[in-house]
Structure formats: C-alpha cells, structure tokens
C-alpha cells in the first residue's frame, strides 16, 4: 500500500476513534441513568428500553473497535 492510501486510512481511523469516543460517552451516560433508577422502574418497559439501548451502544462501540483494528491491520 502506498503512502497516500495509508494516510487516507489513518484519517478514517481518527474519525472512527472520535465516533467511538462519542458512542462510549453516550453509553456511560445511559448506563448511569439506568443504574440510578429504582429497581421497579428498571424492570418496567422504560427500563427494558433503556437496557436495550445500552446493549446496542455497547455492540456499536465493539464493532467500531473491530473496524479500527481492521483498518490498522490494512495499513501494515
């Protein structure tokens, strides 16, 4: 791979890292909000929706991490 394509991949990695950081921040905020809820509300429909969102945010973060790793490997 030439230098120009490596540079483009590095730019993508930087942008994906910034997006991953934002997703992680939202994940933490939502997790904290869920944990602050009374147990009865955690078991309600609203609590279940929040837990689903938390799970999806975690999956998104992991997927972004995997994408970043793949791009790092492609640069080598």
URPENOR-V965376 format. One record per backbone hydrogen bond with DSSP energy under -0.5 kcal/mol. NH is the residue of the N-H (numbers start at 1). CO is the residue of the C=O. If there is no record, write none. Layout:
NH | CO
NH | CO
This chain:
6 | 2
7 | 3
8 | 4
9 | 5
10 | 6
11 | 7
12 | 8
13 | 9
14 | 10
15 | 11
16 | 12
17 | 13
18 | 14
19 | 15
20 | 16
21 | 17
22 | 18
23 | 19
24 | 20
25 | 21
26 | 22
27 | 23
28 | 24
29 | 25
30 | 26
31 | 27
32 | 28
33 | 29
34 | 30
35 | 31
36 | 32
37 | 33
37 | 34
41 | 38
42 | 38
43 | 39
44 | 41
47 | 41
48 | 44
49 | 45
50 | 46
51 | 47
52 | 48
53 | 49
54 | 50
55 | 51
56 | 52
57 | 53
58 | 54
59 | 55
60 | 56
61 | 57
62 | 58
63 | 59
64 | 60
65 | 61
66 | 62
67 | 63
68 | 64
69 | 65
70 | 66
71 | 67
72 | 68
73 | 69
74 | 70
75 | 71
76 | 72
76 | 73
